[in-house]
Amino acid sequence: MILKKIKILNVFVIGLMVLFILVIFSNIYLFEISDYRKTLKLSYHKVVFGQYTPYLHLFFSVLVFVASFYIQRGLALILKDNLFNIESANKFRTASYILFVSGALGLIFDSVLFWKSQGITGYGYMGQDILILFIGIIINIVADVIVNGNSLKTENDLTI
């Protein structure tokens, strides 16, 4: 029953990764190829990070994509081997660190945008950044549970 739920979660994470790829490429198209780029250039002087603002948002999206890749690899290892293996815990821990860094840097970035724009921009993204921070913490806790479960399983296997 648990493996069925992990399979569903794995498919969900793969779907999220596909969506992230679409978002990343659509942002690249908007900022580099389309006519919208010309409109953005006119407003760069109003934003604290200038022309680098969209690229910083893109960077945070790429970080979350990389973290979701590690989460998917950890889920695939669980499906391949078993629930309590150290390799999947390491993948989850790496993903949690990436999410934590992305959330913290994104929160700082969006707070500066919010402060410099006097509350016009950045506020909506701060909630997302906090959510990413919490997800990183939760995934780190899951990694610790997997490591503890592995040690209990190893002890149990040795006593039989």
Secondary structure by P-SEA (a helix, b strand, c coil): caaaaaaaaaaaaaaaaaaaaaaaaaaaaaacccaaaaaaaaaccccccccaaaaaaaaaaaaaaaaaaaaaaaaaaaaccccccaaaaaaaaaaaaaaaaaaaaaaaaaaaaaaaacccccccaaaaaaaaaaaaaaaaaaaaaaaaaaaaaaaaaaac
